[in-house]
Amino acid sequence: MKKAFLIKSLIASVGLFGLSILIAPSQAEAQVVGTVTKVIPRPWVSVGSQEGDVTFSVGAKIMNFGLELGKGPDSSVGVDVLQFINLPIVEPYVGVGYYTDDKGFAYSGGVQVNASKNVFVGAGYNSIRGINGQIGVQF
């Protein structure tokens, strides 16, 4: 009985330790001791083309998630929810969304790259809005 309890406790401890590594703050976040971490959005605009129509969108990223409001062909409008992957140089993303005017479900993907300290550029594809270019600011 004691042996089984010890093995279960060890497995639970290893599992919790692994989970704590996954959700632990990054080194930069850990340096902010005793203050509230600021969450500042990174807004952008994009212009693209699909089915011969010009498409537009505006978006913002907070932490690793983004939200993009777009206008597609035939005056369809929609919203996309994006998941970013933070890498040292580039930030790729994938997303899903929904658009009006019988356009329906959309999927998207792309990448954003820091062009300078306060400006970033990107390129992406949205199944409704087509290929697009992005430019944004970071504070």
N, C-alpha and C positions, 0 to 999 in steps of 0.2 A: 504494500500500500504506500509506504513512504517513497519507494523507488519510483512508482508511477506518478506520484504527486511531484517529486523533484523533476522528473522528465517533462511533465506538463508545464511546470513553472519555468523551466529553462527554455522551452519552445516559446512560451508566451513572452518571456523577457527578450529573446532574440527578435521576435516579431515586432515588439514595441520599439526596440532599439533601431531596427530597420526603418520603421515608420517615422521615428524622430529624425532620422537622417534625411528622409524625403521632404519633411515639412520644416526643417530647421531654417532659420533665416540665413540669407547669404552673408558674406563677409561685410559687404557695404552696409547692409541692414543692421548687422550686429554692432557696427561702430556707432550707430545712433543710440547711445545709451541714455535713458532717462528722458527722451523726447519722443513725441509722436511722429512716426514716419509720415512724411508728406506724400500724398497720392496726387500727382499732377498728370492730367491727361495729355496725350500727344495727338493733337488734331491734324487732319490732312484733308485735301481735296483731290479728286481724281477726275480725269476725262478719258473717255474711251470710245470705242466704236463697235456696233453689233448690227447686222442686217442693214448696213448703210445708214443707220441713224447714229447721231452723236449721243453718248451716254455720260451722265455725271453722277458723282457721289460725294458725300462728306462723311468723314469718319473720325473716330477717336479711339485711342488705346489707353487703357488703365491697367497697370500691372501686366498680365499676360493675356488679357481679353480685350477684344475690340468690338465696336458696334459701327456699322456703316449703313447710312441711308442713301438709297440710290434711285435714279430715274433711268429706266431702260427704254428700249424701243417701243413705239406705239403708245407713248405716254404712260407706260407701266411704272409703278413706284413700288419700292420694297425695302426690306431691312435684312441685313446679314449680320450674323453673330460670328466673330472670328476668334480663333485660338492661335496665339503667337508662341513661337519657340525661341527663347533668348539664346543666341549664339554670340561669340565675341565680335564678329564683324557684321553679319547679316541677321535679320530677324524674319525667317519664313513664317507663313501663316496658312491656315486652312479655315474654311468657314462654310456655313449653310445659311440659307435665307428663304424668304418667301416674297413673291411679287404679284401684283394685281394684274388685271386685264387678261386673265387666263394664262398667264406665264407660269404661275405656280412655283414649285420648289426650285431653288437654285443652289449650286455649289460653287465655291471659289477657292483660290489659292494664289499665293504670290510671295514676294519678298520685299522687305524695306531695308535700306542701307543708309547709315549716317553719312551725309555729304560734308557736313561741318559740325561744329559744336552745337548749333541751334537749328540746323536744317537737315531733313532727311528726304530721300527720294525712294520711289518704289515702282514696281511693275507687278501687275496681277492679271488674273483671268477670272471672270465671273460668267457662268453659263447663260445668264440673261443679259448682262451688260457688256460682255465681250472682253477683249484685251484693253487694259487701261494703264495709264501712267499716273503716278501719285507724287505729290509734293506736300511736305508738312513741316511743322515747327515743333521743337521740344524746348521746354522752359527749364 
